[in-house]
Amino acid sequence: MKYKYTPLCLIVAAMFCLGSVANGQSSLRKANNHYENYEFALALQNYEEAIQKRTPDLVTAKRIADSYRLTRQTQQAENWYSKVVKMTGREPMNLYYFAEALRSNGKYAEAKEQFMLWGEEMPEKAEQAQDLIEATEMAIRWMNHPAVAKVEPLQVLNNANYSDFSPMQYGNKGIIFTSDRGVKPTGNKKKDQAQVYGWTGRPYLQLFTVEQDAQGKWGSPVALQDVINSDYHNATASAAEDGKTLYFTRTHVIQKKSHVNPDPTSWVKEAGSEEQDHMNRLEIYTAEKQGTNWSNIQPFAYNKVKEYSVGHPALSPDGKVLYFVSDMPGGKGDTDVYYSLRKADGSWGEPVNAGSVINTPGRESFPYVDATGKLFFSSDGHVGMGGLDIFSAEGAQGNWRRVKNMGYPINTPKNDYGIMFTEPGKKGLLSSNRDAGNGTDDIYTFDILNKPVVLAITTLERKQNAQKRTVQEPLPETRITVAQKSIKDSTVFVTDEKGKYFMDGRVGDDYTFMGARHGYLKMQNTAQVPATAPDTIEVALLFDKNELEKAIVLENIYYDLDKSDIRIDAATELNKLATLLENNPQIDIELSAHTDSRESQDYNQALSERRAQAAVDYLVSKGIDRSRLTAKGYGKTKLVNGCGDGVTCSEEDHQKNRRTEFIIKKN
């Protein structure tokens, strides 16, 4: 997770207010003291002063780069790690941090090079480096695909100088979210100054609520009561559906035995190299609402603050499962998603790891379960675009399957997390630092767009070969105009030398393709992309030459033996002919019917005439002017194979003779 970093010029006052460093110390000494106390925002100001007086050595340059990384200022981190990796004596891990900064800034090609160098210098990390290289390639492909959603910042709630993140449903029309914008000043200058968190240079994290009115307009955020917003960090909450119980994360400072990262909410690794006497760990607490006030603050039964963290609670919609995140022993990685089941007496059962489908050797965090029971979470262990990415999973509790990256732009090269749905599967809110140069986070709205598909268009020429059989051959360089239903604008493209063209489409959309090529009749086809559509939809446009007196066989217009009724398969093909006639109003045609050789000449002649007339009548019923159509029966006088009188043939061969053709008579 990410916290907003106030630019250097704006945190100077806070540094002086803290007054934690003796006046006689040099800027570098002050900076190092802040760094060793995990006060990275405060350290950066002093480092800035120090490097004005002297060129930084490797240790100083590395600490500056680390400070920018840990305050999530990726552009500056990239700049400083680029210096560090060129310095003599630097450690191989700096290549990794440089690569990650590049990846966070969307510079995937450069990141691949650094990951490769890192794997070469640290052979034991070669496999991980290769995985990260493949992830950068996947990210490039995701960004080149059609967007999976429309994502926009929720400007009315966000504050450019502070972090706002992790929204969750709160009552019928509101959300509860985390912010370091600060609560109302107490009037006690010393106490108010003490509320600045040295890591970020901003106030401690607190919980806020905000509601929408009947018109969907957001009100002003309101900080929760002091009983919940204690003097240190309080964040990442989940409320029961009835709004009477709140689960939230609280950070505690404890004495530590060995180095552990003290980031209050996201377990960022490598915070600093020096040992400290104290560290931060997370706990989950509950609060009950009595009227308009919160009370009865109680710790979660499985908090164990002296040994590990427990945080990021997310209650299932039915209130029977509590999901959360922990780095407790026995997990799959740095942090894992766990869940507890509510017992009959209302207490929570022993935590259960969500399993290896969800959890990886990396960090899984910010779980959320939507109204349909689908699990969402953030991870840097699954294949992603950079930082934390949001993933979905289907299943239940410990039996999850089909973990899926939610794609771009739900995910970006930066950190993306803390998702919630206001309308399951369609729209909601998420958190990201994608637009912040100062490392802060904002809340964004998103609307899921339909699943993208590829429309593979092929243009073909229909003609008869020397054996009088209808064949189809590619028709290259054919101009196609494509229109989408409900959209006024159209797009024009030309198929390639193989008669192919590939375009992006979406599930649920309808497309109309109009083809034109000199010397050919105009051709139209449609494509409706159903919800069950595969990733690729084939669309063929079949063109006929605009030639007089040239027979064109209509595919699949056959008749049952001794009948002239229009079959369902024949109706489908006649519908295509009707469309062709509509798009080529200048032509008149003769519609001819043919029979097989069985029965007498007179019988077959009469039957073919009835069939031809039935086809013409069908076209008229579809709106084609009868004056443009001539019905003609040829009986068994024009067989397409050797199945003449007295010749034994299969029913399939006989049916080939029971065909319908059209000839352009006037143009």
C-alpha positions as CSV (number, residue, x, y, z in Angstrom):
1,M,0.0,0.0,0.0
2,K,1.0,3.5,-0.5
3,Y,1.1,6.7,1.4
4,K,1.3,10.1,0.1
5,Y,4.5,12.0,0.3
6,T,4.4,15.8,0.7
7,P,7.0,17.5,-1.6
8,L,10.2,18.5,0.2
9,C,9.4,22.2,0.2
10,L,6.2,21.5,2.1
11,I,7.6,19.3,4.9
12,V,10.3,21.6,6.1
13,A,8.1,23.1,8.7
14,A,7.2,19.7,10.0
15,M,10.9,18.8,10.3
16,F,11.6,21.8,12.4
17,C,8.5,21.2,14.6
18,L,9.7,17.7,15.4
19,G,12.9,19.0,16.7
20,S,14.2,15.5,17.3
21,V,17.8,16.3,16.1
22,A,20.3,18.4,17.9
23,N,21.0,21.8,16.3
24,G,24.7,21.2,16.0
25,Q,24.4,18.1,13.8
26,S,25.2,18.4,10.1
27,S,22.5,17.9,7.4
28,L,23.9,14.5,6.6
29,R,23.9,13.5,10.2
30,K,20.3,14.6,10.6
31,A,19.4,12.8,7.4
32,N,21.0,9.6,8.6
33,N,19.3,9.8,11.9
34,H,15.9,10.2,10.3
35,Y,16.6,7.4,7.9
36,E,17.6,5.0,10.7
37,N,14.4,5.9,12.5
38,Y,12.4,5.1,9.3
39,E,11.5,8.8,9.0
40,F,12.2,8.8,5.2
41,A,10.2,11.9,4.3
42,L,12.1,13.9,6.9
43,A,15.4,12.3,5.9
44,L,15.0,13.4,2.3
45,Q,14.9,17.0,3.1
46,N,18.2,16.8,5.0
47,Y,19.8,14.7,2.3
48,E,18.7,17.4,-0.2
49,E,20.6,19.9,1.9
50,A,23.6,17.6,2.3
51,I,24.1,16.9,-1.4
52,Q,24.2,20.6,-2.1
53,K,27.5,20.8,-0.1
54,R,29.1,17.5,-1.2
55,T,28.8,14.8,-3.8
56,P,27.0,11.8,-2.2
57,D,29.0,8.6,-1.7
58,L,27.5,5.2,-2.3
59,V,25.9,4.8,1.2
60,T,24.3,8.3,0.9
61,A,23.1,7.7,-2.7
62,K,21.7,4.3,-1.7
63,R,19.8,5.8,1.2
64,I,18.4,8.6,-0.9
65,A,17.2,6.0,-3.5
66,D,15.7,3.8,-0.7
67,S,13.9,6.8,0.8
68,Y,12.3,7.7,-2.5
69,R,11.4,4.0,-3.0
70,L,9.8,3.6,0.4
71,T,7.8,6.8,0.0
72,R,6.7,5.5,-3.4
73,Q,8.2,8.4,-5.4
74,T,9.1,6.2,-8.3
75,Q,10.4,8.8,-10.7
76,Q,13.0,10.1,-8.2
77,A,13.7,6.5,-7.1
78,E,14.5,5.6,-10.7
79,N,16.8,8.6,-11.0
80,W,18.8,7.8,-7.9
81,Y,19.0,4.0,-8.5
82,S,20.3,4.8,-12.0
83,K,23.2,6.6,-10.2
84,V,23.7,3.8,-7.6
85,V,24.0,1.0,-10.0
86,K,26.9,2.8,-11.7
87,M,28.9,3.2,-8.5
88,T,31.7,1.0,-7.5
89,G,30.9,-1.4,-4.7
90,R,27.2,-1.3,-5.0
91,E,25.2,-4.5,-4.2
92,P,23.4,-6.5,-6.9
93,M,20.0,-5.9,-5.2
94,N,20.3,-2.3,-6.4
95,L,19.8,-3.6,-9.9
96,Y,16.5,-5.2,-8.8
97,Y,15.3,-1.9,-7.2
98,F,16.3,0.0,-10.3
99,A,14.4,-2.5,-12.4
100,E,11.3,-2.2,-10.2
101,A,11.4,1.6,-10.3
102,L,11.6,1.4,-14.1
103,R,8.7,-1.0,-14.2
104,S,6.6,1.2,-11.9
105,N,7.2,4.0,-14.3
106,G,6.0,2.0,-17.3
107,K,9.5,1.6,-18.8
108,Y,9.2,-2.1,-19.4
109,A,12.0,-2.5,-22.0
110,E,14.5,-0.8,-19.7
111,A,13.2,-2.8,-16.7
112,K,13.8,-6.1,-18.6
113,E,17.4,-5.2,-19.1
114,Q,18.0,-4.5,-15.4
115,F,16.2,-7.7,-14.4
116,M,18.4,-9.6,-16.7
117,L,21.5,-8.1,-15.2
118,W,20.3,-8.7,-11.7
119,G,19.8,-12.4,-12.5
120,E,23.3,-12.6,-14.0
121,E,24.9,-11.0,-10.9
122,M,22.7,-13.1,-8.5
123,P,22.4,-16.6,-10.1
124,E,20.3,-17.7,-7.2
125,K,17.7,-15.1,-8.3
126,A,17.9,-16.1,-12.0
127,E,14.5,-17.8,-12.0
128,Q,12.8,-15.0,-10.3
129,A,14.4,-12.5,-12.7
130,Q,13.1,-14.5,-15.7
131,D,9.6,-14.5,-14.2
132,L,9.8,-10.7,-13.9
133,I,11.0,-10.4,-17.4
134,E,8.0,-12.4,-18.6
135,A,5.7,-10.3,-16.4
136,T,7.0,-7.1,-18.2
137,E,6.2,-8.7,-21.6
138,M,2.7,-9.7,-20.4
139,A,2.2,-6.1,-19.1
140,I,3.0,-4.7,-22.5
141,R,0.5,-7.1,-24.1
142,W,-2.2,-6.1,-21.6
143,M,-1.6,-2.4,-22.3
144,N,-1.9,-3.0,-26.0
145,H,-5.3,-4.8,-25.6
146,P,-8.6,-2.9,-25.5
147,A,-9.2,-1.4,-22.1
148,V,-11.1,-3.7,-19.7
149,A,-12.7,-0.7,-17.8
150,K,-13.1,3.0,-17.7
151,V,-11.2,4.3,-14.7
152,E,-11.4,7.9,-13.4
153,P,-10.3,9.6,-10.2
154,L,-13.0,10.4,-7.7
155,Q,-11.9,14.0,-7.5
156,V,-14.5,15.1,-5.0
157,L,-13.0,12.9,-2.3
158,N,-9.3,12.9,-3.1
159,N,-6.8,15.4,-1.7
160,A,-3.7,15.9,-3.9
161,N,-1.4,16.3,-0.9
162,Y,-2.5,13.3,1.0
163,S,-3.3,9.6,0.6
164,D,-6.9,8.4,0.3
165,F,-7.4,4.7,-0.2
166,S,-9.1,1.4,0.6
167,P,-12.8,2.3,0.3
168,M,-15.4,-0.1,1.6
169,Q,-19.2,-0.1,1.8
170,Y,-20.6,1.8,4.8
171,G,-24.3,1.8,5.2
172,N,-26.7,2.1,2.2
173,K,-25.2,5.2,0.6
174,G,-21.7,5.6,2.0
175,I,-18.2,4.3,2.1
176,I,-15.5,4.2,4.8
177,F,-12.0,4.9,3.7
178,T,-8.5,5.5,5.0
179,S,-6.7,8.9,4.7
180,D,-3.7,10.7,6.2
181,R,-5.3,14.1,5.5
182,G,-5.4,14.6,9.3
183,V,-8.3,15.1,11.6
184,K,-9.4,18.4,13.1
185,P,-6.6,20.1,15.0
186,T,-6.9,19.9,18.8
187,G,-5.6,23.5,19.4
188,N,-2.6,22.0,21.3
189,K,0.3,22.9,19.1
190,K,2.7,20.3,20.5
191,K,0.1,17.6,20.3
192,D,-0.8,18.5,16.7
193,Q,2.8,18.6,15.6
194,A,3.3,15.1,17.1
195,Q,0.7,13.7,14.7
196,V,3.1,13.9,11.8
197,Y,4.4,10.5,10.7
198,G,8.1,10.7,9.9
199,W,7.9,7.9,7.3
200,T,5.6,10.0,5.0
201,G,5.9,13.5,6.4
202,R,2.1,13.5,6.7
203,P,-0.4,12.9,9.6
204,Y,-1.1,9.4,10.8
205,L,-3.7,7.3,9.0
206,Q,-7.3,7.6,10.1
207,L,-10.7,6.4,9.1
208,F,-13.3,8.7,7.4
209,T,-16.8,8.2,6.2
210,V,-18.7,9.9,3.4
211,E,-22.2,9.5,2.0
212,Q,-24.0,10.1,-1.4
213,D,-27.2,12.0,-1.6
214,A,-30.2,10.9,-3.7
215,Q,-28.7,12.4,-6.8
216,G,-25.4,10.5,-6.3
217,K,-23.5,13.6,-5.1
218,W,-20.8,12.9,-2.5
219,G,-20.8,14.9,0.7
220,S,-17.8,16.0,2.8
221,P,-15.7,13.3,4.5
222,V,-16.1,13.0,8.3
223,A,-13.5,11.5,10.6
224,L,-14.7,8.7,12.8
225,Q,-14.8,9.3,16.6
226,D,-11.6,9.4,18.6
227,V,-12.6,6.1,20.2
228,I,-11.8,4.4,16.9
229,N,-9.3,6.9,15.5
230,S,-6.6,6.6,18.2
231,D,-3.5,8.6,18.3
232,Y,-1.5,6.3,15.9
233,H,-2.5,4.6,12.6
234,N,-6.1,3.4,12.1
235,A,-6.9,2.1,8.7
236,T,-8.6,-0.4,6.3
237,A,-12.0,-1.1,7.7
238,S,-15.0,-3.3,6.9
239,A,-18.5,-2.8,8.2
240,A,-21.2,-5.4,8.8
241,E,-24.1,-5.1,6.4
242,D,-26.4,-3.7,9.2
243,G,-23.7,-1.0,9.9
244,K,-23.7,-1.9,13.6
245,T,-20.2,-3.6,13.8
246,L,-17.0,-2.3,12.4
247,Y,-13.8,-4.3,11.8
248,F,-10.7,-2.1,11.4
249,T,-6.9,-2.2,11.5
250,R,-4.9,-0.5,14.2
251,T,-1.1,-0.2,14.3
252,H,0.9,-0.7,17.5
253,V,4.5,0.0,18.4
254,I,6.2,-2.8,20.2
255,Q,9.7,-3.6,21.4
256,K,11.3,-5.9,18.9
257,K,14.0,-8.6,19.1
258,S,15.2,-8.4,15.5
259,H,14.8,-6.3,12.4
260,V,11.3,-6.2,11.0
261,N,9.9,-3.6,8.6
262,P,7.7,-1.0,10.5
263,D,5.5,0.2,7.6
264,P,2.1,0.5,9.4
265,T,-0.1,-1.1,6.8
266,S,1.7,-2.8,3.9
267,W,4.7,-4.8,5.2
268,V,7.1,-3.2,2.7
269,K,10.4,-5.0,2.8
270,E,13.9,-3.6,3.2
271,A,12.8,-0.5,5.1
272,G,16.3,0.1,6.3
273,S,19.4,-1.8,7.3
274,E,20.0,-0.6,10.9
275,E,18.5,-2.3,13.9
276,Q,15.9,-0.4,15.9
277,D,14.5,-1.0,19.4
278,H,10.9,-0.8,18.3
279,M,8.7,-1.9,15.4
280,N,5.1,-1.5,14.2
281,R,2.7,-4.4,14.0
282,L,-1.0,-4.6,13.0
283,E,-4.0,-5.8,14.8
284,I,-7.7,-6.1,14.0
285,Y,-10.2,-4.5,16.3
286,T,-14.0,-4.4,16.3
287,A,-16.3,-1.6,17.4
288,E,-20.1,-1.6,18.0
289,K,-22.4,1.2,17.2
290,Q,-24.9,2.4,19.8
291,G,-27.1,5.0,18.3
292,T,-24.7,7.4,16.6
293,N,-21.7,6.5,18.7
294,W,-19.1,3.8,18.5
295,S,-18.1,1.9,21.7
296,N,-17.0,-1.5,23.0
297,I,-13.6,-1.6,21.1
298,Q,-12.4,-5.2,21.2
299,P,-9.3,-6.9,19.8
300,F,-9.7,-9.8,17.3
301,A,-9.3,-13.1,19.1
302,Y,-6.3,-14.1,16.9
303,N,-4.2,-10.9,17.2
304,K,-0.7,-11.8,18.4
305,V,1.1,-8.4,18.2
306,K,4.3,-9.6,19.8
307,E,4.8,-12.2,17.1
308,Y,3.1,-11.1,13.9
309,S,0.6,-8.7,12.2
310,V,-3.0,-9.3,11.5
311,G,-4.9,-6.6,9.4
312,H,-6.9,-5.6,6.4
313,P,-10.2,-7.2,7.5
314,A,-13.0,-7.9,5.0
315,L,-16.3,-9.3,6.1
316,S,-18.2,-11.5,3.6
317,P,-21.7,-10.1,2.6
318,D,-23.5,-12.7,4.8
319,G,-21.2,-11.9,7.8
320,K,-20.2,-15.5,8.2
321,V,-16.6,-15.3,6.9
322,L,-13.9,-12.8,7.9
323,Y,-11.0,-12.5,5.5
324,F,-7.8,-10.8,6.5
325,V,-4.1,-10.6,5.9
326,S,-1.2,-11.8,8.1
327,D,2.5,-12.7,8.2
328,M,1.9,-15.3,10.8
329,P,4.3,-18.3,10.8
330,G,3.4,-21.1,8.4
331,G,2.3,-18.9,5.5
332,K,3.1,-19.2,1.8
333,G,5.0,-15.9,1.6
334,D,5.6,-12.4,3.0
335,T,1.9,-11.9,3.7
336,D,-1.0,-14.2,3.0
337,V,-4.8,-14.0,2.9
338,Y,-6.5,-15.9,5.7
339,Y,-10.1,-16.4,6.7
340,S,-12.1,-17.3,9.8
341,L,-15.6,-18.8,10.0
342,R,-18.1,-17.4,12.4
343,K,-19.2,-20.0,15.0
344,A,-22.8,-20.5,16.2
345,D,-22.1,-18.4,19.3
346,G,-20.8,-15.5,17.2
347,S,-17.1,-16.0,17.9
348,W,-14.6,-16.6,15.1
349,G,-12.9,-19.9,14.4
350,E,-9.2,-20.5,14.0
351,P,-7.6,-18.7,11.0
352,V,-7.2,-20.8,7.9
353,N,-4.8,-20.0,5.1
354,A,-6.6,-19.3,1.8
355,G,-4.2,-21.7,0.1
356,S,-1.6,-21.7,-2.6
357,V,-4.0,-20.8,-5.4
358,I,-4.4,-17.4,-3.7
359,N,-1.1,-17.0,-1.8
360,T,2.4,-16.8,-3.2
361,P,5.9,-16.2,-1.9
362,G,5.2,-12.5,-2.3
363,R,2.6,-10.2,-0.7
364,E,-1.1,-10.8,-0.8
365,S,-3.2,-8.1,0.8
366,F,-6.5,-6.1,0.8
367,P,-9.0,-8.9,0.3
368,Y,-12.6,-8.1,-0.6
369,V,-15.6,-10.4,-1.3
370,D,-18.4,-9.0,-3.5
371,A,-22.1,-9.7,-3.3
372,T,-21.8,-12.9,-5.4
373,G,-19.1,-14.3,-3.2
374,K,-16.2,-13.6,-5.6
375,L,-12.9,-12.9,-3.9
376,F,-10.7,-10.0,-4.9
377,F,-7.2,-9.2,-3.5
378,S,-4.0,-7.5,-4.3
379,S,-0.7,-9.2,-4.9
380,D,2.9,-8.6,-6.1
381,G,3.4,-12.4,-6.2
382,H,1.1,-13.3,-9.1
383,V,2.0,-12.1,-12.6
384,G,1.2,-8.4,-12.7
385,M,2.1,-5.1,-14.3
386,G,4.2,-3.7,-11.5
387,G,3.7,-3.0,-7.7
388,L,0.5,-4.4,-6.4
389,D,-2.1,-5.6,-8.9
390,I,-5.7,-6.5,-8.3
391,F,-6.8,-10.1,-8.9
392,S,-10.1,-12.0,-8.8
393,A,-10.7,-15.6,-7.9
394,E,-13.7,-17.9,-8.0
395,G,-14.7,-20.6,-5.6
396,A,-15.1,-20.5,-1.8
397,Q,-12.9,-20.1,1.2
398,G,-10.1,-22.6,0.9
399,N,-11.2,-24.0,-2.5
400,W,-10.4,-21.1,-4.8
401,R,-9.7,-21.4,-8.5
402,R,-9.1,-19.3,-11.6
403,V,-7.0,-16.5,-10.2
404,K,-7.1,-13.8,-12.8
405,N,-5.3,-10.5,-13.2
406,M,-8.1,-7.9,-13.8
407,G,-6.1,-6.2,-16.6
408,Y,-5.4,-2.7,-17.7
409,P,-6.4,-0.1,-16.7
410,I,-7.8,-1.6,-13.5
411,N,-4.2,-2.4,-13.0
412,T,-1.2,-0.2,-14.0
413,P,2.5,-0.2,-13.6
414,K,2.0,1.5,-10.1
415,N,0.2,0.1,-7.0
416,D,-3.4,-0.8,-7.5
417,Y,-5.4,-2.3,-4.6
418,G,-8.4,-1.9,-2.2
419,I,-11.2,-2.6,-4.7
420,M,-14.9,-2.7,-3.9
421,F,-18.0,-3.1,-6.1
422,T,-21.0,-0.9,-5.9
423,E,-22.6,-3.0,-8.6
424,P,-21.2,-6.6,-8.7
425,G,-19.2,-7.3,-11.8
426,K,-19.9,-3.8,-13.3
427,K,-18.7,-0.8,-11.3
428,G,-17.1,0.3,-8.1
429,L,-14.1,2.0,-6.5
430,L,-10.4,1.2,-6.2
431,S,-7.2,2.7,-4.9
432,S,-4.1,3.6,-6.8
433,N,-1.1,5.9,-6.9
434,R,-1.0,5.8,-10.7
435,D,-1.2,9.6,-11.1
436,A,0.8,10.8,-8.1
437,G,4.4,11.9,-8.5
438,N,4.7,12.4,-4.7
439,G,3.8,8.8,-3.8
440,T,0.3,9.5,-2.6
441,D,-2.8,7.4,-3.3
442,D,-6.2,8.3,-4.6
443,I,-9.6,6.6,-4.9
444,Y,-10.9,5.9,-8.4
445,T,-14.2,5.0,-9.9
446,F,-14.3,2.2,-12.5
447,D,-16.9,0.8,-14.9
448,I,-16.1,-2.6,-16.3
449,L,-16.3,-2.8,-20.1
450,N,-17.5,-5.9,-21.8
451,K,-14.9,-8.6,-22.5
452,P,-12.7,-7.8,-25.5
453,V,-12.7,-10.2,-28.5
454,V,-10.9,-10.3,-31.8
455,L,-13.0,-10.0,-34.9
456,A,-11.2,-11.9,-37.7
457,I,-12.6,-10.7,-41.0
458,T,-12.1,-12.6,-44.2
459,T,-13.1,-11.4,-47.7
460,L,-13.7,-14.2,-50.2
461,E,-14.8,-14.5,-53.8
462,R,-17.5,-17.1,-54.7
463,K,-17.2,-18.6,-58.2
464,Q,-17.5,-21.8,-60.2
465,N,-14.5,-23.8,-61.1
466,A,-13.9,-25.7,-64.4
467,Q,-15.9,-28.6,-62.9
468,K,-18.9,-26.3,-62.3
469,R,-18.5,-26.6,-58.6
470,T,-18.8,-23.5,-56.4
471,V,-15.5,-22.6,-54.7
472,Q,-14.3,-19.8,-52.5
473,E,-11.0,-18.0,-52.8
474,P,-9.4,-15.1,-50.9
475,L,-10.3,-11.7,-52.2
476,P,-7.5,-9.3,-51.3
477,E,-7.5,-5.6,-50.7
478,T,-11.2,-5.3,-50.3
479,R,-12.6,-2.1,-48.7
480,I,-14.8,-2.7,-45.6
481,T,-16.9,-0.2,-43.7
482,V,-17.8,-1.4,-40.2
483,A,-20.5,0.1,-38.0
484,Q,-21.3,-0.7,-34.4
485,K,-24.9,-0.7,-33.2
486,S,-25.8,2.5,-31.2
487,I,-22.7,4.3,-32.4
488,K,-23.0,6.8,-35.2
489,D,-19.4,6.8,-36.4
490,S,-18.1,4.0,-38.7
491,T,-14.6,2.7,-39.5
492,V,-13.1,1.9,-42.8
493,F,-10.3,-0.6,-43.4
494,V,-8.9,-2.7,-46.3
495,T,-8.1,-6.4,-46.1
496,D,-4.6,-7.6,-46.7
497,E,-3.2,-9.6,-49.6
498,K,-4.7,-12.7,-48.1
499,G,-8.1,-11.1,-47.7
500,K,-7.7,-10.9,-43.9
501,Y,-8.2,-8.1,-41.3
502,F,-8.3,-8.3,-37.5
503,M,-10.1,-5.8,-35.4
504,D,-11.0,-5.4,-31.7
505,G,-14.5,-6.0,-30.5
506,R,-16.4,-6.6,-27.3
507,V,-18.9,-9.1,-26.0
508,G,-22.5,-7.9,-26.3
509,D,-21.8,-5.6,-29.3
510,D,-23.4,-5.9,-32.7
511,Y,-21.3,-5.1,-35.8
512,T,-22.3,-4.6,-39.5
513,F,-19.7,-5.0,-42.2
514,M,-20.3,-3.5,-45.7
515,G,-17.7,-4.6,-48.3
516,A,-17.1,-3.0,-51.7
517,R,-14.6,-3.9,-54.5
518,H,-14.6,-2.8,-58.1
519,G,-16.2,-5.3,-60.3
520,Y,-18.0,-7.1,-57.5
521,L,-21.4,-6.8,-55.9
522,K,-21.5,-5.1,-52.6
523,M,-21.6,-7.5,-49.7
524,Q,-22.9,-7.1,-46.2
525,N,-22.6,-9.3,-43.1
526,T,-23.3,-8.9,-39.4
527,A,-21.7,-10.2,-36.2
528,Q,-23.4,-10.4,-32.9
529,V,-21.0,-11.2,-30.1
530,P,-22.8,-13.2,-27.4
531,A,-21.8,-13.4,-23.7
532,T,-20.4,-16.9,-24.3
533,A,-18.2,-15.8,-27.3
534,P,-14.7,-17.2,-27.6
535,D,-11.7,-14.9,-27.8
536,T,-11.9,-14.8,-31.6
537,I,-15.0,-14.4,-33.8
538,E,-14.7,-15.3,-37.5
539,V,-16.6,-13.1,-39.9
540,A,-16.7,-13.9,-43.6
541,L,-17.8,-11.7,-46.4
542,L,-18.5,-13.6,-49.6
543,F,-18.3,-11.6,-52.8
544,D,-19.8,-12.3,-56.3
545,K,-18.6,-10.8,-59.5
546,N,-20.9,-8.2,-61.1
547,E,-21.2,-10.1,-64.4
548,L,-24.3,-10.7,-66.6
549,E,-25.5,-14.2,-67.4
550,K,-23.1,-15.8,-65.0
551,A,-24.6,-18.5,-62.7
552,I,-24.0,-18.1,-59.0
553,V,-24.9,-21.1,-56.8
554,L,-26.6,-20.2,-53.5
555,E,-25.1,-22.4,-50.8
556,N,-27.3,-24.7,-48.7
557,I,-30.5,-23.9,-50.6
558,Y,-31.8,-27.4,-51.0
559,Y,-35.2,-28.9,-51.0
560,D,-36.6,-32.1,-49.6
561,L,-37.5,-34.8,-52.1
562,D,-40.6,-34.0,-54.1
563,K,-41.2,-30.8,-52.1
564,S,-40.9,-27.0,-52.9
565,D,-41.2,-25.8,-49.3
566,I,-38.4,-23.4,-48.1
567,R,-36.4,-25.2,-45.5
568,I,-34.9,-23.4,-42.5
569,D,-31.4,-23.7,-43.9
570,A,-32.6,-22.4,-47.2
571,A,-34.3,-19.4,-45.5
572,T,-31.0,-18.4,-43.9
573,E,-29.3,-18.3,-47.3
574,L,-32.2,-16.5,-49.0
575,N,-32.0,-13.9,-46.3
576,K,-28.4,-13.2,-47.4
577,L,-29.5,-12.9,-51.0
578,A,-32.2,-10.4,-49.9
579,T,-29.5,-8.4,-48.2
580,L,-27.3,-8.5,-51.3
581,L,-30.2,-7.3,-53.4
582,E,-30.9,-4.4,-51.0
583,N,-27.3,-3.3,-51.2
584,N,-27.2,-3.6,-55.0
585,P,-30.5,-2.0,-56.1
586,Q,-29.2,-1.6,-59.7
587,I,-29.4,-5.4,-60.5
588,D,-32.3,-7.6,-61.5
589,I,-31.8,-11.4,-61.3
590,E,-33.2,-14.6,-62.5
591,L,-33.7,-17.1,-59.7
592,S,-33.5,-20.7,-61.0
593,A,-34.2,-24.0,-59.4
594,H,-33.0,-27.5,-60.4
595,T,-34.0,-31.0,-59.5
596,D,-32.2,-34.3,-59.4
597,S,-32.7,-36.9,-62.2
598,R,-35.3,-39.1,-60.5
599,E,-38.9,-38.9,-61.8
600,S,-39.9,-37.8,-65.3
601,Q,-38.8,-34.7,-67.2
602,D,-42.3,-33.2,-67.0
603,Y,-42.6,-33.8,-63.2
604,N,-39.2,-32.4,-62.5
605,Q,-39.8,-29.4,-64.7
606,A,-43.0,-28.5,-62.8
607,L,-41.3,-29.2,-59.5
608,S,-38.4,-26.9,-60.3
609,E,-40.7,-24.1,-61.4
610,R,-42.6,-24.3,-58.1
611,R,-39.3,-24.2,-56.2
612,A,-38.0,-21.2,-58.1
613,Q,-41.3,-19.4,-57.5
614,A,-41.2,-20.3,-53.8
615,A,-37.8,-18.7,-53.5
616,V,-38.9,-15.6,-55.4
617,D,-42.0,-15.3,-53.2
618,Y,-39.8,-15.6,-50.1
619,L,-37.6,-12.7,-51.3
620,V,-40.7,-10.6,-52.0
621,S,-41.8,-11.3,-48.4
622,K,-38.5,-9.8,-47.3
623,G,-39.2,-6.5,-49.1
624,I,-37.6,-7.1,-52.5
625,D,-39.5,-5.6,-55.5
626,R,-41.0,-8.5,-57.5
627,S,-40.2,-6.7,-60.7
628,R,-36.5,-7.3,-60.1
629,L,-37.0,-11.1,-59.8
630,T,-37.7,-13.8,-62.4
631,A,-38.4,-17.4,-61.4
632,K,-37.1,-20.0,-63.7
633,G,-37.3,-23.8,-63.4
634,Y,-34.8,-26.1,-65.3
635,G,-35.9,-29.5,-64.0
636,K,-33.2,-32.0,-64.5
637,T,-31.6,-30.5,-67.6
638,K,-28.6,-29.0,-65.9
639,L,-27.2,-31.7,-63.5
640,V,-23.9,-30.8,-61.7
641,N,-22.7,-34.4,-61.5
642,G,-23.1,-37.8,-63.2
643,C,-26.2,-38.8,-61.3
644,G,-28.4,-39.0,-64.4
645,D,-31.2,-41.4,-65.3
646,G,-30.5,-44.9,-64.3
647,V,-27.3,-44.1,-62.4
648,T,-27.1,-45.2,-58.8
649,C,-26.0,-42.3,-56.5
650,S,-26.2,-41.5,-52.8
651,E,-28.8,-39.2,-51.5
652,E,-26.1,-36.6,-50.8
653,D,-25.1,-36.6,-54.5
654,H,-28.7,-36.3,-55.6
655,Q,-29.3,-33.4,-53.2
656,K,-26.4,-31.4,-54.9
657,N,-28.5,-31.3,-58.0
658,R,-31.6,-30.0,-56.1
659,R,-30.0,-26.5,-56.0
660,T,-30.9,-22.9,-56.5
661,E,-28.9,-20.4,-58.5
662,F,-29.2,-16.8,-59.5
663,I,-28.0,-15.0,-62.6
664,I,-27.7,-11.2,-63.0
665,K,-30.0,-10.3,-66.0
666,K,-29.8,-6.6,-65.8
667,N,-27.3,-4.1,-64.4
